[in-house]
Structures are given as structure tokens and as C-alpha cells.
């Protein structure tokens, strides 16, 4: 199964007794977790055979989007996702994996081709890349429904329209079959109650050719904002920018110089980097205005301590405020630096 990342993993009474960011891989019979995505060997493995899954998990009052896996040895493993849709996607796939184990089946990408009878000429991976093309692919939009704003998503009928106009399918019925395959294989994810109900139900086609059914690409930066009233739809100026990157980083405090994990959301036009409590608080703890800033990698932190695994970088704002951040890997640091540089040049 395609590896996917959860920002938080806690193994109570086993390997870790505190929350740590881990790279998590869902296999046919278990879940492997790595300290870094680039690591060759996992830190551990959670067997799924005979395990039970609890979602949502209320064991941590202040943490949102948590679910729990309890193994046959009664060991509890807690996971926290970055947002609701990510948690639901993981829970759905893990339940499928457990069900496949119980039924003596394999949980793998090939299963969809057999069950839906996909034509051998269809390459879902290549089709997915075409759909994500910035010029000729499906346009990602910010859509509103039931006083919620769904960012970086698109409607079900838009997917079918694109497949037909792109001559990937001969008609809408065939397009529905291909879209269902993309959904089952994780290339598309449901957003909103209507599309998620179709996936969890027993309908012949889990994908809906409907303008009110929302979907998103799994690596698009999708998130949903809830609004208590119509007035809340008008967001503050600094939140109106398009999200181009998000993830967790270590941030050094300005006063105590201690390091804490924060969830960062990068927006452009206007260019802001907001950071949040990863436990799931709605309001940001702070914001870094990036217009005219300088960002660069550093070999040591402000205390002069140096480490090969630091992966530090620094943001110096136009007001000459210094921020020291730490990525999980050198590659991730480079990706953040490039993204921030782009936003600082194009945003307000």
C-alpha cells in the first residue's frame, strides 16, 4: 500500500511514552513507523491481525483527530492526524486492512483492478499525474457548503467532466468506474459528508458524479474551515492567501530558546507562515509575515551547538526578526526553504 504520513504517533507503554512525529507506513498486515522518511529500517511495527480500532479516541482531551489501535496483547497505540479528513482516510484504510486479514485476502492496490475490472490500458498513476497538471489538469478550488469552507478541492462532476473532455473515457458511466478506482486506490480522497457517506456505504459506485460531492488530492494541502456564521466566511486578510505547503517543524522560542513542535501553514498572496499547536487548536499561535524576508539554511543554532541531524534554517523578516526552525530531514528543509522563497517574492 502507498505509504502515507501521519504527523504524530505515540506508543504508550511500548517504544515511546510521549508524542513524537513519525513517518508511518500501512502494510498488508501491520503498520511500520520510522523516525525519518529516509530511514531504511523502521523503529517498530504494529501487527493488525486481531487488532481493534477506536475512532474518534477521547483519551486525550485536548488533542483532536486522534484514533487508537489496540493489539491482541492489549497494547494501545495512539495516532494523531493533522486534520479530520486525514484521520478519516487512515481509519478507513486500516479498517479495510484488518478486514482483509480476517477474510484471508490481501490488502493491496491490485485488488481494485480485479474487483472493478479495469481495462489493462488504464494506468491510474499516470492518470493521477495528468489530473494534477497545473495547466491542463483539474482546477483546485475553495468551495463552501453548510457554512464550511473546503480548500484545495473539486466536485465529483468536475472529475467526470475532465475525464470525458480529456478523452480518458468514452462516456460518463465509464468515467464513474475510473473515478471509483482512483478513489479506492487513494489517488482521490472524499471531503464532506456526502462524498464520505458514499465511500463508507454499500453503493455500487463509491464515487459520486455530483456537484455537491467534494474530493481532493491527498498531497494538495487540503483543509476544511468551519464557520459559526455567514460573517465568518470573510476571513482576515492574512488568511486569504492560497495554501502552498503545510507540515510540522520544530520552532525555537524567542525568550526561553526552547524547541517545540508546531504545525506550520504557508500561504502566498499575501505571504504568511502561520504556526499552530499541533494538538488541533483552531487559532494560530503566531504568524510570520514573509514579504521581503530572507530564508537560508544554517549549520548551528543561535546557541552555537552543531549537529549533523539538525537540518536547521532561519527566517529573517523585513522587520529583522529572526526565527530558527528545524526540519525532519535535509530534503524537507530544502523544500520548505524553496517554498518560503517563492511565497516571499510573489505574496503581498
ABEGO torsion letter per residue (X at the ends): XBBBBBABBBBBGBABABBBBBBBBBBAABBBBBABAABABBABBBBABGBBBBOBBAABAABBGBBBBBBAAGBBBBBBBABAAAAAAAAAAAAAAAAAAAAGBBBBAAAAAAAAGBBAABBAAAAAAAAABAAABBBBBBBBBGGBBBBGBBBAAAAAAAAAAAGABABAAAAAAAAAAAAAAGABBBBEAAAAAAAABABABABBBBAABBBBBAAAGBBBBBBABAAAABBBAAAABBBABBEBBBBBBAAAGBBBBBBBBBBBOBBBBBBBBAAGBABBABBBBABGBBBBBBABBAAGBBBAAAGBBBBBBAAGBBBBBBBABAAAAAAAAAAAAAAAAABX
